[in-house]
Amino acid sequence: AQAAAVVAAAESAGRAAVGEAAWAGMEQAERDAKVKSYIGRCGQHQRNIIINAQSLKQTESLKAELEDSLDDFSAYERMSVAVSDLIYAAGKELHTSQTYALGKGREAAAWAETVHPSAPHLPYERPEGSRQDGVLDGSVPLFWNKQRTLEFLQALKVPGADNKLENFLLTVLSCNEMTAALRV
């Protein structure tokens, strides 16, 4: 009974915000997009819902902020300002499990041990599954390891070679706005 009252209150607030006439003219899918109610007792799921909503809003904000810069890239370059895309790309390229055949996770780990033997290193998150908290968990090692990652990726650059994944990582990790997004 209490859950039904919460859902009804959310729908009533949505109707008031949209206006009764507009609400009446909407399809159910449009109404659902305007008003969402999550009923649950699991704190972990509630946390993930909030993190996911923040991540989506952050991506929207970054797209608007970096719109002119993003226009400079072709579709071939697959540029994105979604932190989840950055985490996925870094996991493919730099995770030591090397589930991506062309990834360089083991090489990156060996390089870090040789070039920065005393520097602490946080392991990258694996980008597998549909974890909503992946953005939160994956941001920390990317922020922490950013300078070493950029240094490693620069060392991989070969004149005339074109590796989309490495270029994406170099470009996005070099962006101040993306660094700020990883901190949030």
C-alpha positions in Angstrom: 0.0 0.0 0.0 2.8 2.4 0.9 4.6 1.6 -2.4 1.5 2.3 -4.4 1.1 5.6 -2.7 4.7 6.6 -3.6 4.1 5.7 -7.3 0.8 7.6 -7.3 2.5 10.7 -5.8 5.3 10.5 -8.4 2.8 10.3 -11.3 0.8 13.2 -9.8 3.9 15.3 -9.6 4.8 14.4 -13.2 1.3 15.3 -14.4 1.6 18.7 -12.7 5.0 19.4 -14.1 4.0 18.5 -17.7 0.4 19.9 -17.5 -2.8 17.9 -17.7 -3.5 18.6 -21.3 0.0 17.6 -22.4 -0.2 14.5 -20.1 -3.5 13.4 -21.7 -2.0 13.6 -25.2 1.1 11.4 -24.3 1.5 7.8 -25.1 2.3 5.5 -22.1 5.9 5.2 -23.2 6.3 9.0 -23.2 4.7 9.2 -19.7 7.1 6.5 -18.5 10.0 8.4 -19.8 8.9 11.5 -17.9 8.0 9.8 -14.6 9.9 6.9 -13.3 9.4 5.3 -9.9 11.7 2.7 -8.4 10.5 0.7 -5.5 13.0 -1.5 -3.7 14.6 -2.3 -0.5 18.1 -3.0 -1.7 20.5 -0.1 -0.9 23.0 -1.3 -3.5 20.4 -1.1 -6.3 19.3 2.4 -5.2 22.9 3.5 -5.2 23.4 2.1 -8.7 20.3 3.9 -10.0 21.6 7.2 -8.7 25.1 6.6 -10.1 23.6 5.7 -13.5 21.5 8.8 -13.5 24.4 11.0 -12.6 26.6 9.4 -15.3 23.9 10.0 -18.0 23.6 13.6 -16.9 27.3 14.0 -16.8 27.6 12.7 -20.4 24.9 15.0 -21.5 26.6 18.0 -19.9 30.0 17.0 -21.4 28.5 16.6 -24.9 27.2 20.2 -24.7 30.4 21.6 -23.2 32.7 19.9 -25.8 30.3 20.0 -28.8 32.7 22.1 -30.9 35.6 19.9 -30.2 33.6 16.7 -30.9 32.6 18.1 -34.3 36.3 18.0 -35.3 36.3 14.2 -35.1 34.9 11.8 -37.8 32.6 9.0 -37.0 35.5 6.7 -37.9 37.3 7.9 -34.8 34.5 6.8 -32.5 35.0 9.7 -30.1 32.8 9.7 -27.0 32.6 11.7 -23.8 30.8 9.0 -21.8 33.0 7.9 -18.9 31.6 4.4 -19.4 33.0 4.3 -22.9 36.4 5.4 -21.6 36.4 2.7 -18.9 35.4 0.1 -21.5 38.2 1.2 -23.9 40.8 1.3 -21.1 39.7 -2.2 -19.9 40.1 -3.6 -23.5 43.5 -2.0 -24.0 45.0 -2.1 -20.5 43.5 -4.8 -18.3 45.9 -7.6 -17.6 43.4 -10.4 -18.3 43.7 -9.4 -22.0 40.2 -10.7 -23.0 40.6 -8.4 -26.0 43.2 -10.1 -28.3 44.8 -6.8 -29.4 45.0 -5.4 -25.8 48.3 -4.5 -24.2 47.5 -5.1 -20.6 50.5 -7.4 -19.8 52.8 -5.1 -21.7 51.5 -2.0 -19.8 52.0 -3.8 -16.5 55.6 -4.8 -17.4 56.3 -1.3 -18.7 55.0 0.2 -15.4 57.1 -2.1 -13.3 60.2 -1.2 -15.3 59.7 2.6 -15.8 57.8 3.4 -12.5 58.8 0.5 -10.1 58.0 2.3 -6.9 54.8 4.1 -8.1 51.5 2.5 -6.8 49.2 1.3 -9.5 45.5 0.6 -9.2 44.3 -2.2 -11.5 41.9 -1.3 -14.3 38.3 -2.5 -14.1 37.2 -5.2 -16.6 34.5 -3.8 -18.8 32.4 -6.9 -18.8 28.8 -7.3 -17.8 26.2 -4.6 -17.2 27.2 -3.2 -13.9 25.7 0.2 -13.2 28.4 0.9 -10.7 31.1 0.3 -13.2 31.4 4.0 -13.9 32.1 4.7 -10.2 34.5 1.7 -9.8 36.2 2.2 -13.1 36.8 5.9 -12.7 39.2 5.6 -9.8 42.0 3.6 -11.4 41.8 5.7 -14.6 42.1 8.9 -12.6 44.9 7.5 -10.4 46.9 6.0 -13.3 46.2 8.7 -15.8 49.8 10.1 -16.2 51.4 6.7 -16.5 48.7 5.5 -18.9 49.3 8.6 -21.2 53.1 8.0 -21.0 52.7 4.3 -21.9 50.3 5.1 -24.8 52.7 7.8 -26.1 55.5 5.2 -26.0 53.4 2.9 -28.2 53.0 5.5 -31.0 54.6 4.5 -34.2 54.8 7.0 -37.1 52.2 6.1 -39.7 50.3 3.6 -37.5 46.6 4.2 -36.8 45.2 2.4 -33.8 41.7 3.8 -33.1 41.6 2.4 -29.5 44.9 3.9 -28.5 44.1 7.2 -30.2 40.8 7.4 -28.4 42.4 6.7 -25.1 45.2 9.3 -25.7 42.6 12.0 -26.8 40.1 11.4 -24.0 42.6 11.0 -21.2 44.3 14.2 -22.3 41.1 16.2 -22.0 40.8 18.3 -18.9 37.0 18.0 -18.8 37.2 14.2 -18.9 39.8 14.2 -16.1 37.3 16.3 -14.0 34.6 13.8 -14.9 36.7 10.9 -13.6 37.0 12.7 -10.2 33.3 13.2 -9.6 
